[in-house]
Amino acid sequence: MLAAQFMALLDVFIVNVAVPTIGSELHASGAGLQMVVAGYSISYAVLLITGARLGDRLGHRRVHLVGLAGFTAASLACGLAQGTGELIAFRLVQGAGSAVMIPQVLSLIQRNFTGEARARALGAYAAVLATGAAAGQVLGGVLVSADLFGTGWRPVFLVNVPVGLVLLAVGRRVLPRDDARALERSRGLDVPGLVLLAAAVSLFTVPLVLGQEEDWPLWSWFSLGSAAVFFALFCRYESRLARRGGAPLIAPRVLRHPGIGLAVFRLLAVMAVNAGFLFSLTLHIQGGLGYSALRAGLTFAPTAVIFGLVGLTWRNWPASWQRALIPAGFVLTAGSVAGVGAVLHGGGDGGAWLYVAFAGVGAGLALGFSPTLTRALATVRPEDAADASGLLATVTQLGQLIGVAAFGTLFLNRLESLGAPGAYTSADALLTCMYALAATALVGAVSGLVRRRR
C-alpha cells in the first residue's frame, strides 16, 4: 500500500524538472506546460473525497486495485503521448486514478491495524506522504538527465508501469478481502454533495494553478469567489442532510472530533510550506543558478532523507518530548528555511551551511507533519476511516497547491520587480520568499499554543 502511495505522490512533483525537455520536444506553450504539471493535481484534489466514499461503498481492496490499474494505464499513455493535448488529458486521468487509489491506503490501515501497530503504520504513512515531494524532484532529475535510450522526458511516466504491474500482482495476493457485511451497511454516495464539493475544489484549484501563468486575469478572481459560494452551499447541504438522518459526504462527527480542526490547519500550513519551499527553490536553482536537472534534483536529497528518518523514529524519542514535537518542528522549519535564504543570498551556492539548513527543513517538516497526522487519525473510529482519510488527504493536496500558488507568485513577482534576471536577483527574490515561508511556519507553531491555552 505504501509503495503505491509513494509512486502516486512522486507524480505530483516528478514532472517539474522534466518540464523544459517536454516543452522543447512537444513545442508546448507556457500555459500548456502549466496544465501538464497541474492537470494531475487538479483531478487528484477534486476526486479524493469521492474516492474515499467509493472505497467505503464498494470495498477498499477492490477500489484500491482499480485505481492502481487506472493509474498504471494512464502512466503508459502519458509516456507515449505525441502532443501536449494528449499529455494533459492523460495526466487528468492519471490524477483520477490516484484519487481513487490513495484514500484506500489510510482506510485499510485504519481497519486492519490497532493500538501501537496502527501508530507505527500511520508514522510510516506520514513519512512516505511528505518525502514523495522531494524524492519526486530527485528521481525526475535523474531520469531526465539519464535520457534512457534517447527517450528524454518519457521515463518519468513510464517508470510507473513496471512498478504498477508488480503492485497489482502483489496487491491481489496480500490485501485483505473486503467485508461483505460492512459493504451492505455502507452509506450512499451523496451525489449532490459530491457535485457541490467537486465544483468548489475545481473553482479553487484551477485559478491557483493557472493564475500566475495568466497574470491573474478577472476570471481567476471570479473563480475563487465562486469557490467560496459553492463551499458554503456544500456545508449547508451537508448539515441539512445530517439533520434529516441522511449520509453526508463527510460525517459531521468527524469534523467535530477532538483535534481534527487543529490538525487540518496544521496540515495546510506544513504542506504549503513544504510545497512553496520546493517550488521556489527549484526556480532559483534551475533558473538563477543554472543547475542541470540532475543536480537540481539531487539538491533536495538531504531534505528527503532527513524527513524520512525523523518521520519514522519520532515515536521512539523520550516521552517528555512528545507534547513539544509539533510546535518545535514548526519553529525549526521557520529557522531553517530562513537559513536557506540567508546562505544563498548573494547568488552563491551556500556551501556546507546550505546542507545543514536543508537537514533542518527536513527534520522540522517531519515533526510538524508526521505527529499531526498520526495523532489526528489514531483515535478515529474504523467506520469513519473513509471520511477522515478523504478529508485529510484533500487538505494535504490543497496545502500543496496553495503553497505553490502563493509562494511561487511571491517569488516570481519579486524577481520581476528586481529587473534583469540573474543569480543575484534570483537569490534576493528567494530570500523574500523564504522569510514569508518562515512566518507561515511560525503561525503553525502558535496555532498549537493557542489551542492548548483554551
C-alpha positions as CSV (number, residue, x, y, z in Angstrom):
1,M,0.0,0.0,0.0
2,L,2.8,2.4,0.9
3,A,4.6,1.6,-2.3
4,A,1.5,2.6,-4.3
5,Q,1.2,5.7,-2.1
6,F,4.8,6.7,-2.8
7,M,4.5,6.1,-6.6
8,A,1.4,8.3,-6.9
9,L,2.9,11.1,-4.8
10,L,6.1,11.1,-6.9
11,D,4.0,12.0,-9.9
12,V,2.9,15.3,-8.3
13,F,6.4,16.5,-8.4
14,I,8.5,14.3,-10.7
15,V,7.3,16.2,-13.8
16,N,8.7,19.6,-12.5
17,V,12.3,19.0,-13.6
18,A,11.2,17.5,-16.9
19,V,9.1,20.5,-18.0
20,P,11.9,22.2,-20.0
21,T,12.5,19.0,-22.0
22,I,8.8,18.4,-22.5
23,G,8.3,21.9,-23.7
24,S,11.1,21.8,-26.3
25,E,10.1,18.3,-27.7
26,L,6.4,18.9,-27.8
27,H,6.6,22.6,-28.7
28,A,4.3,23.3,-25.8
29,S,3.2,26.8,-24.7
30,G,3.7,28.1,-21.2
31,A,0.0,27.5,-20.3
32,G,0.2,24.0,-21.8
33,L,3.2,23.1,-19.7
34,Q,1.4,24.5,-16.6
35,M,-1.5,22.2,-17.3
36,V,0.8,19.2,-17.8
37,V,2.1,19.8,-14.3
38,A,-1.2,20.9,-12.7
39,G,-3.7,18.6,-14.5
40,Y,-2.7,15.7,-12.3
41,S,-3.1,17.8,-9.1
42,I,-6.4,19.2,-10.1
43,S,-8.2,15.9,-10.8
44,Y,-6.5,14.4,-7.8
45,A,-7.7,17.1,-5.4
46,V,-11.2,17.2,-6.8
47,L,-11.8,13.5,-6.6
48,L,-10.1,12.5,-3.4
49,I,-13.1,12.5,-1.1
50,T,-15.2,10.8,-3.8
51,G,-12.5,8.1,-4.0
52,A,-12.7,7.6,-0.2
53,R,-16.5,7.2,-0.3
54,L,-16.3,4.7,-3.2
55,G,-14.0,2.6,-1.1
56,D,-16.4,2.7,1.7
57,R,-19.2,1.6,-0.5
58,L,-17.6,-0.8,-3.0
59,G,-14.7,-2.2,-0.9
60,H,-11.3,-0.6,-0.1
61,R,-9.3,-3.5,-1.6
62,R,-11.3,-3.6,-4.8
63,V,-11.3,0.2,-5.3
64,H,-7.6,0.4,-4.5
65,L,-6.7,-2.1,-7.1
66,V,-9.0,-0.5,-9.7
67,G,-7.4,2.9,-9.1
68,L,-3.9,1.4,-9.3
69,A,-4.7,-0.2,-12.6
70,G,-6.1,3.1,-14.0
71,F,-3.0,5.0,-12.7
72,T,-0.7,2.5,-14.4
73,A,-2.5,2.5,-17.7
74,A,-2.6,6.4,-17.7
75,S,1.2,6.5,-16.9
76,L,1.8,4.3,-20.0
77,A,-0.4,6.6,-22.1
78,C,1.5,9.7,-20.8
79,G,4.8,8.2,-21.6
80,L,3.6,7.5,-25.2
81,A,1.8,10.9,-25.8
82,Q,2.7,12.6,-29.0
83,G,1.3,16.1,-28.3
84,T,0.6,18.5,-25.4
85,G,-3.2,18.0,-25.6
86,E,-2.8,14.2,-25.3
87,L,-0.4,14.6,-22.4
88,I,-2.7,16.9,-20.5
89,A,-5.7,14.6,-21.0
90,F,-3.8,11.5,-19.8
91,R,-2.4,13.5,-16.8
92,L,-6.0,14.2,-15.8
93,V,-6.8,10.5,-16.0
94,Q,-3.7,9.7,-14.0
95,G,-4.7,12.1,-11.2
96,A,-8.2,10.5,-11.2
97,G,-6.6,7.1,-10.8
98,S,-4.6,8.4,-7.8
99,A,-7.7,9.9,-6.2
100,V,-9.4,6.5,-6.3
101,M,-6.4,4.6,-5.1
102,I,-4.8,6.8,-2.4
103,P,-7.7,7.2,0.1
104,Q,-8.0,3.4,0.4
105,V,-4.5,3.3,1.9
106,L,-5.5,5.2,5.1
107,S,-8.8,3.3,5.3
108,L,-7.1,-0.1,5.0
109,I,-4.6,1.0,7.8
110,Q,-7.4,2.2,10.0
111,R,-9.4,-1.0,9.5
112,N,-6.6,-3.6,9.8
113,F,-4.3,-2.2,12.5
114,T,-4.9,-1.3,16.1
115,G,-3.0,0.2,19.0
116,E,0.7,0.6,18.7
117,A,0.7,-1.2,15.3
118,R,-1.7,1.4,13.9
119,A,0.6,4.2,15.3
120,R,3.6,2.6,13.5
121,A,1.7,2.2,10.3
122,L,0.5,5.8,10.4
123,G,4.0,7.0,11.1
124,A,5.3,5.1,8.0
125,Y,2.4,6.5,6.0
126,A,3.2,10.1,7.1
127,A,6.9,9.7,6.2
128,V,6.0,8.4,2.8
129,L,3.4,11.1,2.2
130,A,5.8,14.1,2.5
131,T,9.0,12.5,1.3
132,G,7.3,11.9,-2.0
133,A,7.7,15.6,-2.9
134,A,11.5,15.9,-2.5
135,A,12.0,12.3,-3.8
136,G,10.0,13.2,-7.0
137,Q,12.3,16.1,-7.7
138,V,15.4,13.9,-7.2
139,L,14.1,11.0,-9.4
140,G,12.8,13.3,-12.0
141,G,16.3,14.9,-12.4
142,V,18.0,11.5,-12.5
143,L,15.6,10.1,-15.2
144,V,15.7,13.2,-17.4
145,S,19.5,13.5,-17.3
146,A,19.9,9.8,-18.0
147,D,18.0,10.2,-21.3
148,L,17.4,6.4,-21.4
149,F,17.6,5.1,-24.9
150,G,17.1,8.6,-26.2
151,T,13.6,8.9,-24.7
152,G,14.2,12.2,-22.9
153,W,11.3,13.0,-20.6
154,R,9.2,9.9,-21.2
155,P,10.8,7.7,-18.4
156,V,9.3,10.0,-15.7
157,F,6.0,8.4,-16.6
158,L,7.0,5.0,-18.0
159,V,8.8,4.1,-14.8
160,N,5.4,3.7,-13.1
161,V,4.3,0.9,-15.5
162,P,6.5,-2.0,-14.3
163,V,6.1,-0.8,-10.7
164,G,2.3,-0.6,-11.0
165,L,2.1,-4.1,-12.6
166,V,4.1,-5.6,-9.8
167,L,2.0,-3.9,-7.1
168,L,-1.2,-5.1,-8.8
169,A,0.1,-8.7,-8.7
170,V,1.2,-8.4,-5.1
171,G,-1.9,-6.5,-4.0
172,R,-4.3,-9.2,-5.3
173,R,-2.5,-11.7,-3.1
174,V,-1.8,-9.8,0.1
175,L,-4.5,-7.2,0.6
176,P,-7.3,-8.3,3.0
177,R,-10.6,-9.2,1.4
178,D,-13.5,-6.7,1.8
179,D,-16.1,-7.5,4.4
180,A,-19.3,-8.1,2.6
181,R,-21.4,-7.3,5.6
182,A,-19.7,-4.0,6.1
183,L,-20.4,-3.1,2.4
184,E,-24.0,-3.9,2.9
185,R,-24.1,-1.4,5.8
186,S,-22.2,1.3,3.9
187,R,-23.7,4.6,3.1
188,G,-24.8,6.0,-0.2
189,L,-22.6,8.2,-2.4
190,D,-24.4,11.6,-1.6
191,V,-24.3,12.7,-5.3
192,P,-25.4,16.3,-4.7
193,G,-22.7,16.7,-2.1
194,L,-20.1,15.2,-4.5
195,V,-21.1,17.7,-7.2
196,L,-21.0,20.7,-4.9
197,L,-17.7,19.8,-3.4
198,A,-16.1,19.0,-6.8
199,A,-17.3,22.3,-8.1
200,A,-15.9,24.2,-5.1
201,V,-12.5,22.4,-5.3
202,S,-12.3,22.8,-9.0
203,L,-13.1,26.5,-8.9
204,F,-10.5,26.9,-6.2
205,T,-7.6,24.9,-7.6
206,V,-7.7,25.9,-11.3
207,P,-7.0,29.6,-10.7
208,L,-4.4,28.7,-8.1
209,V,-2.6,26.7,-10.7
210,L,-3.1,28.9,-13.8
211,G,-3.4,32.4,-12.2
212,Q,0.3,33.2,-12.1
213,E,0.9,32.0,-15.7
214,E,-2.1,34.1,-17.0
215,D,-1.1,37.2,-14.8
216,W,-4.2,36.7,-12.6
217,P,-7.0,37.7,-15.0
218,L,-10.5,38.6,-13.9
219,W,-11.8,35.1,-14.4
220,S,-9.3,33.7,-11.8
221,W,-10.7,36.1,-9.1
222,F,-14.3,35.3,-10.1
223,S,-13.5,31.6,-9.9
224,L,-12.0,31.9,-6.4
225,G,-15.1,33.9,-5.3
226,S,-17.4,31.3,-6.8
227,A,-15.5,28.5,-5.0
228,A,-16.3,30.2,-1.6
229,V,-20.0,30.3,-2.6
230,F,-20.1,26.6,-3.6
231,F,-18.2,25.6,-0.5
232,A,-20.8,27.4,1.6
233,L,-23.6,25.7,-0.3
234,F,-21.8,22.4,0.3
235,C,-21.6,23.0,4.0
236,R,-25.3,24.0,4.3
237,Y,-26.5,21.0,2.3
238,E,-24.4,18.6,4.3
239,S,-25.6,20.0,7.6
240,R,-29.3,19.6,6.5
241,L,-28.7,16.1,5.2
242,A,-27.2,15.1,8.5
243,R,-30.1,16.5,10.4
244,R,-32.5,14.6,8.2
245,G,-30.7,11.4,9.1
246,G,-29.0,11.0,5.7
247,A,-25.5,10.1,4.8
248,P,-23.4,13.2,4.2
249,L,-20.2,13.1,2.3
250,I,-18.2,13.9,5.4
251,A,-19.8,12.9,8.7
252,P,-20.2,16.0,11.0
253,R,-18.9,13.9,13.9
254,V,-15.5,13.6,12.0
255,L,-15.2,17.4,11.8
256,R,-16.2,17.7,15.5
257,H,-13.7,15.0,16.5
258,P,-11.2,16.4,19.1
259,G,-8.1,17.7,17.3
260,I,-9.3,17.4,13.7
261,G,-9.8,21.1,13.2
262,L,-6.3,21.9,14.5
263,A,-4.9,19.1,12.5
264,V,-6.5,20.4,9.3
265,F,-4.9,23.9,9.9
266,R,-1.5,22.5,10.7
267,L,-1.5,20.1,7.7
268,L,-2.5,23.0,5.4
269,A,0.4,25.1,6.9
270,V,3.1,22.4,6.8
271,M,2.2,21.2,3.3
272,A,2.0,24.8,2.0
273,V,5.5,25.5,3.4
274,N,6.8,22.2,2.0
275,A,5.5,22.8,-1.5
276,G,6.4,26.5,-1.5
277,F,9.9,25.8,-0.4
278,L,10.5,23.1,-3.0
279,F,8.9,25.1,-5.9
280,S,10.6,28.5,-5.2
281,L,14.0,26.8,-4.6
282,T,13.6,24.8,-7.8
283,L,13.0,28.1,-9.7
284,H,16.1,29.6,-8.2
285,I,18.4,26.6,-8.6
286,Q,17.5,25.9,-12.3
287,G,16.7,29.5,-13.4
288,G,19.0,31.6,-11.2
289,L,22.0,29.3,-10.7
290,G,21.6,27.4,-14.0
291,Y,21.9,23.9,-12.5
292,S,21.1,20.8,-14.6
293,A,18.0,18.7,-14.0
294,L,20.2,16.1,-12.3
295,R,22.0,18.5,-10.0
296,A,18.7,20.3,-9.2
297,G,17.0,17.1,-8.3
298,L,19.9,15.8,-6.1
299,T,20.0,19.1,-4.2
300,F,16.8,18.0,-2.4
301,A,18.1,14.6,-1.3
302,P,19.2,15.7,2.2
303,T,15.7,17.1,2.9
304,A,14.1,13.9,1.8
305,V,16.4,11.6,3.7
306,I,16.2,13.6,7.0
307,F,12.4,13.8,6.7
308,G,12.1,10.1,6.3
309,L,14.4,9.3,9.2
310,V,12.6,11.7,11.6
311,G,9.2,10.6,10.4
312,L,9.9,7.0,11.1
313,T,11.7,7.5,14.5
314,W,9.9,10.3,16.4
315,R,7.7,7.9,18.3
316,N,10.8,6.4,19.9
317,W,12.0,9.7,21.3
318,P,11.7,10.4,25.1
319,A,8.1,10.7,26.3
320,S,8.8,14.1,27.9
321,W,9.5,15.5,24.4
322,Q,6.3,14.3,22.7
323,R,4.0,17.2,23.5
324,A,6.5,19.7,22.3
325,L,7.4,18.0,19.0
326,I,4.9,19.7,16.7
327,P,5.4,23.3,17.8
328,A,9.2,22.6,17.9
329,G,9.0,21.3,14.4
330,F,7.3,24.4,13.1
331,V,9.9,26.6,14.8
332,L,12.8,24.5,13.4
333,T,11.2,24.8,10.0
334,A,11.0,28.6,10.3
335,G,14.6,29.0,11.3
336,S,15.9,26.5,8.7
337,V,14.0,28.0,5.7
338,A,15.2,31.5,6.7
339,G,18.7,30.0,6.9
340,V,18.4,28.6,3.4
341,G,17.5,32.1,2.1
342,A,20.4,33.7,4.0
343,V,23.2,31.3,2.9
344,L,22.1,31.6,-0.7
345,H,21.8,35.3,-0.6
346,G,24.3,37.0,-2.9
347,G,24.0,34.4,-5.7
348,G,26.4,31.8,-4.2
349,D,25.9,28.0,-3.8
350,G,25.6,28.2,0.0
351,G,28.5,25.8,0.7
352,A,28.2,23.3,3.6
353,W,25.8,25.5,5.6
354,L,23.2,25.0,2.9
355,Y,23.0,21.3,3.6
356,V,22.8,22.0,7.4
357,A,19.8,24.2,6.7
358,F,18.3,21.6,4.4
359,A,18.6,19.0,7.2
360,G,16.8,21.4,9.5
361,V,14.0,21.9,7.0
362,G,13.6,18.1,6.6
363,A,13.5,17.5,10.4
364,G,11.2,20.4,11.1
365,L,8.7,19.5,8.4
366,A,8.7,15.9,9.6
367,L,7.9,16.9,13.2
368,G,5.2,19.3,12.0
369,F,3.6,16.7,9.7
370,S,4.0,13.2,11.0
371,P,2.9,13.6,14.6
372,T,0.0,15.8,13.5
373,L,-1.4,13.2,11.0
374,T,-0.7,10.2,13.3
375,R,-2.4,11.8,16.3
376,A,-5.4,13.0,14.3
377,L,-6.1,9.6,12.9
378,A,-5.0,7.3,15.7
379,T,-8.3,7.6,17.6
380,V,-10.7,7.9,14.6
381,R,-13.3,5.1,14.6
382,P,-12.9,2.5,11.8
383,E,-16.4,3.4,10.4
384,D,-15.2,7.0,10.0
385,A,-11.9,6.0,8.4
386,A,-13.0,6.7,4.8
387,D,-14.3,10.2,5.7
388,A,-11.2,11.1,7.8
389,S,-8.8,9.8,5.2
390,G,-10.5,11.6,2.3
391,L,-10.7,14.9,4.3
392,L,-7.0,14.9,5.4
393,A,-5.7,13.7,2.0
394,T,-7.7,16.5,0.3
395,V,-6.3,19.1,2.9
396,T,-2.8,17.8,2.2
397,Q,-3.2,18.3,-1.5
398,L,-4.8,21.7,-1.2
399,G,-2.0,22.8,1.1
400,Q,0.5,21.9,-1.7
401,L,-1.5,23.8,-4.3
402,I,-1.8,26.8,-2.0
403,G,2.0,26.7,-1.3
404,V,3.0,26.6,-5.0
405,A,0.5,29.3,-5.9
406,A,1.1,31.7,-3.0
407,F,4.9,31.4,-2.6
408,G,5.6,30.8,-6.3
409,T,3.7,34.0,-7.1
410,L,5.6,35.9,-4.4
411,F,9.0,34.7,-5.8
412,L,8.2,35.4,-9.4
413,N,6.7,38.9,-8.7
414,R,9.7,39.8,-6.6
415,L,12.0,38.6,-9.3
416,E,10.2,40.6,-11.9
417,S,10.3,43.8,-9.8
418,L,14.1,43.5,-9.4
419,G,14.7,43.8,-13.2
420,A,17.4,41.9,-15.0
421,P,17.3,38.2,-14.2
422,G,20.4,36.5,-12.8
423,A,21.8,34.6,-9.8
424,Y,21.9,37.7,-7.6
425,T,18.4,39.0,-8.3
426,S,17.0,35.4,-8.1
427,A,18.7,34.9,-4.7
428,D,17.1,38.2,-3.5
429,A,13.7,37.0,-4.6
430,L,14.3,33.7,-2.9
431,L,15.3,35.4,0.4
432,T,11.9,37.3,0.4
433,C,10.1,34.0,-0.2
434,M,12.0,32.1,2.5
435,Y,11.1,34.8,5.1
436,A,7.4,34.5,4.1
437,L,7.7,30.7,4.5
438,A,9.3,31.1,7.9
439,A,6.4,33.4,9.0
440,T,3.9,30.8,7.9
441,A,5.7,28.1,9.8
442,L,5.7,30.3,13.0
443,V,1.9,30.6,12.6
444,G,1.7,26.8,12.6
445,A,3.6,26.8,15.9
446,V,1.4,29.4,17.5
447,S,-1.7,27.6,16.5
448,G,-0.9,24.8,18.8
449,L,-0.1,27.0,21.7
450,V,-3.4,29.0,21.3
451,R,-5.4,25.7,21.3
452,R,-3.5,24.4,24.3
453,R,-4.4,27.6,26.4
454,R,-8.1,27.1,25.5
